Amino acid sequence: MEKKKETIRFDCFDAAITCVAFHPSEQCVMASTASKTISMFDLRTEQIVQHYEAHNGAVNSFSLHTDGTHMVSVSANSKIKVFFV
């Protein structure tokens, strides 16, 4: 079996990554962390294009609406938040 190489690496996190997802309509990937944030990365430029100070506790998970306009997240401090993306 042929071993595949990574194509892009994002090494800019200061805490554990808790969730990751592809944006449904943009060429972006999003990641949440235990340091209370969610970031969106452009896969073409390999840069952060959006950063959310999401919660007062670790972000446990998030999900994007199928049209990519909204995101919902849940945190360790028992809060659910909805964001415009």
N, C-alpha and C positions, 0 to 999 in steps of 0.2 A: 504494500500500500504506500502511495506517495505521501510524504509529509508536506503539509501546506505551511507556508510562511505567513506571518502576520503582515498586514499591509499598512496599518496605522497603529500607533501606540500613544496613549495619553497618560503621561506620568505626572500629573499636576494635583493629585489628591493628597490631602493632609490627614485623612481618616479613612476608615474602611468603606468600601463601596457597598451599598446595600441593595441597589436595584439598577438595572440598565435596560434601555429600550430604544428601538429605532423610531424616529418621528415618522408618522404615516404619510406625510406629503412633502417633506423637505429632505434634503440629503444631510440629515443630522442624526446624531445619537445623543441620548440624554442619560445622565447618571445621577443617582442620589447617594448621599453619604451619611455616615454617623455623625458628621460635624454640622448637621442641620441644614444642608444645602442641596440644591438640585442645579445642575449645569447642563447646558446644551452646547454641543460641539459640532461645528461644520466639518463634514468629512472631506470636503474639497480643499479648504484652507487649513484644516487641522487646528483651528482656533476656537476659543470659547466665544459664542455669539450671544448667549443669554445666561444669566446667573440669578438664581432665586435664593434669597435668605428665607427658607421655607418654614422652619419651625423652631421652637425653643428646645426641642429634644431631637434625637437622631431621627432622620427620615427612614422609616422602615420600608416603605414601598411607594410607588406612584404609578399612575396609568394615564395614557393619553387617549383622548376621545378619537374616534376613527377619522374625523376630519382634521385633526391636528390643531384645533383652535383652543382647546381646554385641556387642563391636566388636573387630576385629583391626586392628593398625597395624604399619607397617614404617617403619624409620628409616634415615637416612644412615649410622648406625653399625652397620649390618648386624644389627639386632635386630628380632624380631617379638614383639609383645605382644598379649595378649587381655585385655580389660576387661569387667567387668559394667557395663552402662549403666543 
